[in-house]
Amino acid sequence: MTQPTANCPNCGAKITFRWSGSVQAVCEFCRSILIRTDLDLEKVGQVADLPPNASPIQIGTEGIFGKRAFSVIGRIIYEYDQGNWNEWHFVTNDGVSGWLSDAQLNYAVTFPASGEKLPRECKIGQQYTWDKQTYIVSTITKAHYCGVEGELPFQYWDKADVVFIDLMSHSEKVATIDYSEDPPLLFLGESVDFDDLKLKNLRSFEGWS
């Protein structure tokens, strides 16, 4: 499949989109944040210095989830009271957009879920049922958005503090409610072991083997 291309309106560099559905991209050369309308690009901001990254995952990392191959094409970085974590945006070989959460060596794969009624606020221990699965609120995290890179399926460049509700089940199924938007967003998926993702094209750095 032909990958859409355009030129950065700030520095003129060629921008090649790995996924046709990408709405936002970061120029690899001048770090401009670009919003895409068809193949017209508008600069809306500049990426500040990103915090140190202790993850071996990077843009271009490939893996397997279930029977689907996927490729990482973007990242959102958040800070919270225990450090920071990455939300890696990936696209599967059949064109589906998903997320790989990478927090303190805990990993989860989720996909957007629509059509579900979501609470405006939650308390620890509350239960909700989505897609015939019961979830229990396990953590409520207030995080600070601190950067992006690569391609994203929506505009995400001017956020500040964000509240996330994480829910667990009696199996490996997990859910997250993202209150960065109104109405909030729901993501459903499951926790995964790093080795089960069969990742390749990982980043090498001291302390990681």
Backbone as CSV, one residue per row, in Angstrom:
resi,resn,N_x,N_y,N_z,CA_x,CA_y,CA_z,C_x,C_y,C_z
1,MET,0.843,-1.186,0.000,0.000,0.000,0.000,0.886,1.246,0.000
2,THR,0.570,2.225,-0.852,1.339,3.442,-0.936,1.175,4.260,0.335
3,GLN,2.283,4.761,0.888,2.240,5.571,2.087,2.110,7.040,1.705
4,PRO,1.126,7.765,2.280,0.964,9.182,1.967,2.208,9.974,2.359
5,THR,2.547,10.987,1.574,3.690,11.839,1.870,3.285,13.303,1.752
6,ALA,4.012,14.163,2.438,3.819,15.611,2.368,5.118,16.246,2.819
7,ASN,5.192,17.564,2.746,6.384,18.279,3.176,6.091,19.098,4.424
8,CYS,7.044,19.120,5.350,6.900,19.900,6.568,6.801,21.375,6.208
9,PRO,5.760,22.083,6.665,5.629,23.497,6.337,6.666,24.369,7.031
10,ASN,7.385,23.809,8.013,8.387,24.592,8.743,9.773,24.476,8.116
11,CYS,10.210,23.229,7.834,11.580,23.046,7.323,11.628,22.456,5.921
12,GLY,10.474,22.000,5.393,10.428,21.461,4.039,10.771,19.998,3.924
13,ALA,11.098,19.345,5.052,11.469,17.926,5.005,10.279,17.075,4.563
14,LYS,10.590,15.969,3.897,9.553,15.049,3.458,8.999,14.276,4.651
15,ILE,7.677,14.271,4.800,7.001,13.530,5.855,6.278,12.351,5.209
16,THR,6.662,11.140,5.591,6.005,9.939,5.083,5.173,9.332,6.205
17,PHE,3.880,9.198,5.972,2.985,8.661,6.991,2.964,7.140,6.919
18,ARG,3.231,6.505,8.041,3.206,5.053,8.114,1.778,4.512,8.099
19,TRP,0.822,5.381,8.491,-0.585,4.975,8.566,-1.434,6.057,7.924
20,SER,-2.344,5.661,7.035,-3.144,6.638,6.289,-4.114,7.399,7.185
21,GLY,-4.433,6.853,8.378,-5.381,7.504,9.267,-4.759,8.487,10.245
22,SER,-3.449,8.710,10.168,-2.791,9.612,11.113,-3.288,11.041,10.957
23,VAL,-3.574,11.686,12.093,-4.044,13.068,12.115,-2.932,14.022,12.530
24,GLN,-2.051,13.548,13.391,-0.948,14.380,13.881,0.371,13.654,13.674
25,ALA,1.410,14.424,13.357,2.749,13.861,13.196,3.771,14.860,13.723
26,VAL,4.950,14.355,14.070,6.053,15.207,14.488,7.163,15.072,13.460
27,CYS,7.627,16.211,12.930,8.716,16.187,11.957,9.979,15.685,12.644
28,GLU,10.628,14.687,12.069,11.830,14.109,12.660,13.015,15.057,12.586
29,PHE,12.943,16.067,11.723,14.089,16.940,11.496,14.029,18.214,12.340
30,CYS,12.882,18.926,12.339,12.786,20.175,13.092,11.896,20.060,14.320
31,ARG,11.260,18.890,14.528,10.429,18.583,15.697,9.176,19.442,15.772
32,SER,8.746,19.943,14.611,7.472,20.650,14.571,6.332,19.657,14.743
33,ILE,5.285,20.073,15.476,4.074,19.275,15.609,3.144,19.675,14.480
34,LEU,2.732,18.704,13.674,2.000,18.967,12.445,0.628,18.307,12.499
35,ILE,-0.391,19.067,12.111,-1.749,18.551,12.020,-2.080,18.358,10.547
36,ARG,-2.622,17.202,10.233,-2.861,16.830,8.840,-4.336,16.937,8.480
37,THR,-4.602,17.630,7.385,-5.920,17.646,6.758,-5.714,17.184,5.332
38,ASP,-6.135,15.949,5.029,-5.765,15.304,3.779,-4.241,15.299,3.711
39,LEU,-3.629,15.966,2.735,-2.164,16.032,2.683,-1.654,17.447,2.920
40,ASP,-2.506,18.333,3.422,-2.057,19.648,3.841,-1.641,19.569,5.302
41,LEU,-0.471,20.121,5.622,0.046,20.074,6.980,0.110,21.478,7.566
42,GLU,-0.294,21.599,8.817,-0.236,22.870,9.527,0.613,22.688,10.777
43,LYS,1.582,23.589,10.968,2.377,23.550,12.181,1.580,24.173,13.310
44,VAL,1.444,23.451,14.435,0.669,23.963,15.568,1.512,24.094,16.831
45,GLY,2.744,23.593,16.791,3.573,23.664,17.988,4.943,23.080,17.745
46,GLN,5.714,22.998,18.809,7.065,22.468,18.760,7.247,21.507,19.917
47,VAL,7.881,20.373,19.669,8.128,19.399,20.724,9.273,19.885,21.605
48,ALA,9.016,19.955,22.904,10.071,20.300,23.849,10.954,19.077,24.069
49,ASP,12.030,19.255,24.826,12.893,18.118,25.139,12.088,17.057,25.885
50,LEU,12.188,15.816,25.434,11.450,14.726,26.057,12.211,14.196,27.270
51,PRO,11.504,13.674,28.256,12.183,13.128,29.441,12.981,11.886,29.075
52,PRO,13.967,11.515,29.909,14.729,10.293,29.647,13.801,9.093,29.501
53,ASN,14.152,8.201,28.583,13.290,7.068,28.274,14.010,5.767,28.602
54,ALA,13.447,5.005,29.530,14.061,3.739,29.940,13.418,2.543,29.264
55,SER,12.677,2.779,28.173,12.003,1.683,27.477,12.813,1.245,26.262
56,PRO,12.863,-0.062,25.990,13.520,-0.533,24.768,12.653,-0.348,23.526
57,ILE,11.375,-0.039,23.728,10.471,0.162,22.590,10.765,1.514,21.956
58,GLN,10.619,1.613,20.658,10.827,2.853,19.936,9.929,2.864,18.710
59,ILE,9.821,4.020,18.073,9.071,4.076,16.829,9.768,3.179,15.802
60,GLY,8.996,2.320,15.176,9.555,1.330,14.255,9.649,-0.060,14.862
61,THR,9.470,-0.186,16.182,9.433,-1.508,16.805,8.232,-2.296,16.260
62,GLU,8.437,-3.568,15.995,7.380,-4.428,15.471,7.126,-5.577,16.433
63,GLY,5.898,-6.074,16.445,5.568,-7.170,17.335,4.340,-7.923,16.884
64,ILE,3.894,-8.828,17.756,2.726,-9.668,17.484,1.800,-9.600,18.688
65,PHE,0.512,-9.364,18.451,-0.492,-9.453,19.507,-1.611,-10.337,18.989
66,GLY,-1.822,-11.467,19.670,-2.769,-12.441,19.137,-2.244,-12.965,17.814
67,LYS,-3.035,-12.833,16.779,-2.607,-13.254,15.442,-2.282,-12.067,14.555
68,ARG,-2.215,-10.875,15.163,-1.968,-9.662,14.391,-0.532,-9.172,14.567
69,ALA,0.116,-8.865,13.465,1.388,-8.157,13.517,1.101,-6.668,13.647
70,PHE,1.992,-5.955,14.326,1.800,-4.515,14.467,3.147,-3.789,14.398
71,SER,3.056,-2.491,14.133,4.242,-1.641,14.077,3.979,-0.376,14.873
72,VAL,4.920,0.011,15.732,4.792,1.221,16.547,5.085,2.442,15.678
73,ILE,4.147,3.412,15.703,4.314,4.592,14.847,4.254,5.912,15.620
74,GLY,3.975,5.896,16.916,3.900,7.146,17.668,3.963,6.909,19.168
75,ARG,4.033,8.011,19.909,4.139,7.889,21.366,3.606,9.143,22.042
76,ILE,2.878,8.950,23.162,2.543,10.019,24.096,3.235,9.690,25.411
77,ILE,3.869,10.694,26.044,4.579,10.497,27.297,3.847,11.234,28.411
78,TYR,3.667,10.535,29.547,3.011,11.123,30.713,3.928,11.008,31.934
79,GLU,3.824,12.009,32.820,4.504,11.969,34.110,3.459,11.831,35.221
80,TYR,3.811,11.073,36.258,2.951,10.975,37.432,3.839,10.790,38.647
81,ASP,3.248,10.553,39.830,4.042,10.600,41.057,5.062,9.471,41.167
82,GLN,4.965,8.453,40.328,5.940,7.360,40.361,6.932,7.416,39.202
83,GLY,6.898,8.474,38.440,7.835,8.606,37.324,7.117,9.005,36.051
84,ASN,7.398,8.296,34.974,6.680,8.556,33.725,6.395,7.241,33.015
85,TRP,5.497,7.285,32.048,5.207,6.097,31.259,4.898,6.497,29.823
86,ASN,4.948,5.505,28.951,4.717,5.703,27.526,3.425,5.035,27.090
87,GLU,2.703,5.737,26.232,1.597,5.133,25.503,2.031,5.087,24.036
88,TRP,2.398,3.896,23.583,2.883,3.721,22.217,1.707,3.482,21.274
89,HIS,1.587,4.322,20.261,0.537,4.148,19.262,1.039,3.196,18.185
90,PHE,0.269,2.153,17.903,0.683,1.208,16.864,-0.451,1.001,15.866
91,VAL,-0.097,0.452,14.730,-1.095,0.082,13.730,-0.840,-1.372,13.343
92,THR,-1.914,-2.163,13.240,-1.776,-3.573,12.906,-1.648,-3.756,11.397
93,ASN,-1.308,-4.980,11.010,-1.134,-5.263,9.583,-2.429,-5.164,8.799
94,ASP,-3.589,-5.152,9.504,-4.849,-4.960,8.796,-5.422,-3.556,9.014
95,GLY,-4.552,-2.625,9.459,-4.923,-1.217,9.499,-5.661,-0.740,10.723
96,VAL,-5.635,-1.510,11.819,-6.336,-1.121,13.046,-5.374,-0.385,13.977
97,SER,-5.846,0.720,14.551,-5.043,1.541,15.454,-5.232,1.075,16.888
98,GLY,-4.133,0.928,17.638,-4.199,0.511,19.026,-3.092,1.140,19.843
99,TRP,-3.037,0.755,21.126,-2.076,1.352,22.054,-1.380,0.275,22.875
100,LEU,-0.080,0.466,23.079,0.723,-0.389,23.946,1.197,0.470,25.109
101,SER,0.622,0.232,26.291,0.998,0.973,27.488,2.245,0.338,28.095
102,ASP,3.215,1.182,28.430,4.527,0.731,28.875,4.868,1.515,30.140
103,ALA,4.538,0.927,31.308,4.696,1.637,32.579,5.397,0.761,33.602
104,GLN,6.611,1.144,33.966,7.352,0.435,35.018,7.397,-1.069,34.761
105,LEU,7.690,-1.451,33.528,7.811,-2.850,33.100,6.479,-3.603,33.121
106,ASN,5.379,-2.867,33.199,4.048,-3.457,33.045,3.501,-3.047,31.688
107,TYR,2.944,-4.013,30.965,2.524,-3.756,29.594,1.067,-4.164,29.395
108,ALA,0.362,-3.370,28.594,-1.024,-3.694,28.251,-1.288,-3.219,26.823
109,VAL,-2.064,-3.997,26.094,-2.492,-3.633,24.744,-3.976,-3.323,24.794
110,THR,-4.357,-2.154,24.285,-5.768,-1.770,24.282,-6.157,-1.177,22.932
111,PHE,-7.467,-1.195,22.686,-8.030,-0.618,21.470,-9.208,0.277,21.848
112,PRO,-9.458,1.331,21.079,-10.598,2.200,21.388,-11.907,1.424,21.348
113,ALA,-12.796,1.731,22.296,-14.122,1.118,22.349,-15.157,2.239,22.316
114,SER,-16.151,2.101,21.478,-17.169,3.148,21.350,-18.543,2.583,21.682
115,GLY,-19.479,3.489,21.925,-20.857,3.078,22.176,-21.150,2.668,23.599
116,GLU,-20.177,2.803,24.504,-20.391,2.428,25.898,-20.644,3.676,26.735
117,LYS,-21.562,3.582,27.685,-21.845,4.690,28.589,-20.767,4.735,29.663
118,LEU,-20.148,5.911,29.835,-19.037,6.041,30.769,-19.395,6.971,31.925
119,PRO,-18.895,6.658,33.122,-19.154,7.522,34.276,-18.359,8.822,34.189
120,ARG,-18.884,9.880,34.763,-18.172,11.161,34.813,-17.078,11.145,35.868
121,GLU,-17.229,10.303,36.878,-16.189,10.119,37.882,-16.339,8.731,38.481
122,CYS,-15.251,8.228,39.074,-15.252,6.863,39.602,-14.619,6.835,40.980
123,LYS,-14.889,5.760,41.694,-14.244,5.492,42.966,-13.617,4.108,42.921
124,ILE,-12.527,3.938,43.662,-11.870,2.642,43.746,-12.871,1.584,44.183
125,GLY,-12.868,0.458,43.468,-13.741,-0.654,43.820,-15.052,-0.699,43.063
126,GLN,-15.426,0.389,42.401,-16.661,0.369,41.620,-16.529,-0.601,40.445
127,GLN,-17.656,-1.195,40.052,-17.668,-2.175,38.971,-18.475,-1.663,37.784
128,TYR,-17.984,-2.011,36.596,-18.673,-1.665,35.353,-18.564,-2.858,34.410
129,THR,-19.555,-3.004,33.560,-19.543,-4.102,32.590,-19.587,-3.526,31.186
130,TRP,-18.592,-3.879,30.390,-18.513,-3.477,28.991,-18.192,-4.713,28.155
131,ASP,-18.867,-4.851,27.062,-18.640,-5.971,26.157,-18.700,-7.314,26.908
132,LYS,-19.700,-7.410,27.814,-19.976,-8.630,28.600,-18.845,-9.007,29.561
133,GLN,-17.965,-8.052,29.839,-16.872,-8.300,30.784,-16.998,-7.326,31.946
134,THR,-16.881,-7.830,33.178,-16.960,-6.980,34.367,-15.572,-6.492,34.764
135,TYR,-15.469,-5.179,34.994,-14.200,-4.547,35.383,-14.376,-3.843,36.721
136,ILE,-13.293,-3.803,37.501,-13.293,-3.155,38.809,-12.270,-2.020,38.785
137,VAL,-12.667,-0.835,39.239,-11.748,0.299,39.289,-10.605,-0.011,40.248
138,SER,-9.375,0.013,39.740,-8.217,-0.349,40.563,-7.346,0.855,40.908
139,THR,-7.173,1.796,39.984,-6.353,2.980,40.251,-6.955,4.196,39.563
140,ILE,-6.751,5.337,40.193,-7.106,6.630,39.608,-5.830,7.454,39.573
141,THR,-5.386,7.806,38.394,-4.092,8.463,38.226,-4.258,9.839,37.597
142,LYS,-3.708,10.845,38.263,-3.620,12.170,37.666,-2.223,12.319,37.091
143,ALA,-2.152,12.474,35.796,-0.863,12.520,35.115,-0.701,13.850,34.391
144,HIS,0.536,14.163,34.058,0.843,15.388,33.323,1.399,15.013,31.957
145,TYR,0.728,15.480,30.921,1.217,15.264,29.564,2.551,15.975,29.395
146,CYS,3.560,15.271,28.858,4.866,15.933,28.719,5.537,15.687,27.371
147,GLY,4.807,15.228,26.373,5.428,15.176,25.055,4.849,14.129,24.136
148,VAL,5.139,14.298,22.851,4.704,13.356,21.814,5.824,13.173,20.806
149,GLU,5.732,12.093,20.062,6.561,11.910,18.879,5.835,10.975,17.919
150,GLY,6.231,11.016,16.658,5.636,10.134,15.667,4.222,10.519,15.296
151,GLU,3.441,9.515,14.904,2.087,9.721,14.388,1.021,9.300,15.403
152,LEU,-0.061,10.108,15.461,-1.173,9.835,16.364,-2.481,9.880,15.588
153,PRO,-3.527,9.207,16.111,-4.812,9.165,15.404,-5.703,10.373,15.699
154,PHE,-5.214,11.300,16.542,-5.999,12.479,16.906,-5.026,13.605,17.269
155,GLN,-5.545,14.831,17.384,-4.712,15.948,17.812,-4.413,15.810,19.301
156,TYR,-3.131,15.870,19.650,-2.748,15.725,21.051,-1.412,16.427,21.259
157,TRP,-1.476,17.733,21.444,-0.237,18.491,21.549,-0.328,19.638,22.547
158,ASP,-1.521,19.937,23.053,-1.679,21.084,23.951,-2.361,20.694,25.251
159,LYS,-2.144,19.452,25.699,-2.780,18.977,26.928,-1.981,19.438,28.148
160,ALA,-2.565,19.262,29.330,-1.877,19.574,30.579,-2.044,18.376,31.510
161,ASP,-2.868,18.520,32.543,-3.110,17.398,33.450,-4.253,16.534,32.930
162,VAL,-4.088,15.225,33.053,-5.055,14.261,32.541,-5.359,13.240,33.636
163,VAL,-6.631,12.851,33.771,-7.017,11.819,34.734,-7.302,10.522,33.980
164,PHE,-6.714,9.444,34.471,-6.935,8.113,33.904,-7.530,7.209,34.985
165,ILE,-8.541,6.451,34.614,-9.111,5.429,35.486,-8.727,4.076,34.911
166,ASP,-7.995,3.284,35.677,-7.620,1.941,35.237,-8.491,0.918,35.949
167,LEU,-8.956,-0.062,35.184,-9.850,-1.089,35.717,-9.291,-2.465,35.385
168,MET,-9.419,-3.373,36.341,-8.962,-4.740,36.177,-10.169,-5.677,36.129
169,SER,-9.930,-6.909,35.732,-10.973,-7.935,35.724,-10.439,-9.162,36.449
170,HIS,-11.221,-10.220,36.471,-10.759,-11.461,37.088,-9.956,-12.307,36.104
171,SER,-9.730,-11.760,34.927,-8.867,-12.407,33.941,-7.765,-11.403,33.578
172,GLU,-7.177,-11.543,32.413,-6.140,-10.606,31.977,-6.727,-9.359,31.318
173,LYS,-8.044,-9.296,31.203,-8.687,-8.162,30.554,-8.523,-6.887,31.394
174,VAL,-8.264,-5.766,30.711,-8.120,-4.481,31.392,-8.910,-3.425,30.630
175,ALA,-9.178,-2.319,31.319,-9.864,-1.192,30.693,-9.264,0.097,31.223
176,THR,-9.327,1.142,30.418,-8.881,2.472,30.836,-9.889,3.505,30.355
177,ILE,-10.271,4.408,31.259,-11.073,5.563,30.881,-10.144,6.776,30.872
178,ASP,-10.101,7.469,29.751,-9.225,8.614,29.538,-10.087,9.870,29.560
179,TYR,-9.861,10.713,30.574,-10.664,11.923,30.730,-10.021,13.146,30.076
180,SER,-9.116,12.930,29.141,-8.508,14.064,28.438,-9.474,14.674,27.428
181,GLU,-10.537,13.947,27.093,-11.532,14.433,26.141,-12.899,14.492,26.817
182,ASP,-13.811,15.229,26.228,-15.191,15.306,26.707,-16.119,15.061,25.520
183,PRO,-16.826,13.932,25.491,-16.913,12.906,26.536,-15.626,12.087,26.644
184,PRO,-15.418,11.416,27.767,-14.195,10.625,27.953,-14.107,9.455,26.980
185,LEU,-12.899,8.914,26.877,-12.614,7.818,25.948,-12.426,6.519,26.720
186,LEU,-12.885,5.423,26.131,-12.729,4.099,26.730,-11.823,3.246,25.856
187,PHE,-10.896,2.538,26.519,-10.010,1.610,25.827,-10.090,0.250,26.533
188,LEU,-10.277,-0.797,25.747,-10.390,-2.154,26.278,-9.280,-3.023,25.697
189,GLY,-8.759,-3.918,26.526,-7.700,-4.803,26.038,-7.297,-5.795,27.104
190,GLU,-5.995,-6.076,27.158,-5.521,-7.029,28.158,-4.068,-6.761,28.493
191,SER,-3.709,-7.140,29.709,-2.313,-7.046,30.110,-1.520,-8.143,29.406
192,VAL,-0.259,-7.865,29.112,0.561,-8.793,28.325,1.951,-8.876,28.927
193,ASP,2.604,-10.002,28.692,4.007,-10.156,29.044,4.872,-9.642,27.901
194,PHE,5.960,-8.993,28.252,6.851,-8.420,27.246,7.277,-9.468,26.215
195,ASP,7.686,-10.643,26.688,8.207,-11.663,25.769,7.133,-12.176,24.812
196,ASP,5.869,-12.170,25.258,4.794,-12.684,24.411,4.534,-11.801,23.191
197,LEU,4.973,-10.542,23.245,4.764,-9.634,22.114,5.742,-9.886,20.973
198,LYS,6.803,-10.665,21.243,7.792,-11.025,20.202,8.297,-9.775,19.475
199,LEU,8.721,-8.794,20.273,9.134,-7.513,19.710,10.496,-7.599,19.032
200,LYS,10.641,-6.849,17.954,11.921,-6.718,17.270,12.133,-5.258,16.889
201,ASN,13.350,-4.951,16.487,13.763,-3.564,16.238,13.620,-2.743,17.513
202,LEU,14.162,-3.288,18.605,14.154,-2.607,19.886,15.352,-1.671,20.009
203,ARG,15.239,-0.737,20.919,16.299,0.231,21.156,17.324,-0.362,22.124
204,SER,18.595,-0.214,21.801,19.658,-0.714,22.664,20.205,0.437,23.510
205,PHE,20.376,0.206,24.800,20.975,1.213,25.664,21.558,0.521,26.893
206,GLU,22.430,1.219,27.589,23.095,0.644,28.741,22.085,0.289,29.824
207,GLY,22.183,-0.914,30.351,21.273,-1.349,31.395,20.130,-2.195,30.883
208,TRP,19.993,-2.287,29.561,18.930,-3.125,28.993,19.564,-4.254,28.218
209,SER,19.099,-5.479,28.470,19.624,-6.630,27.738,18.470,-7.508,27.280
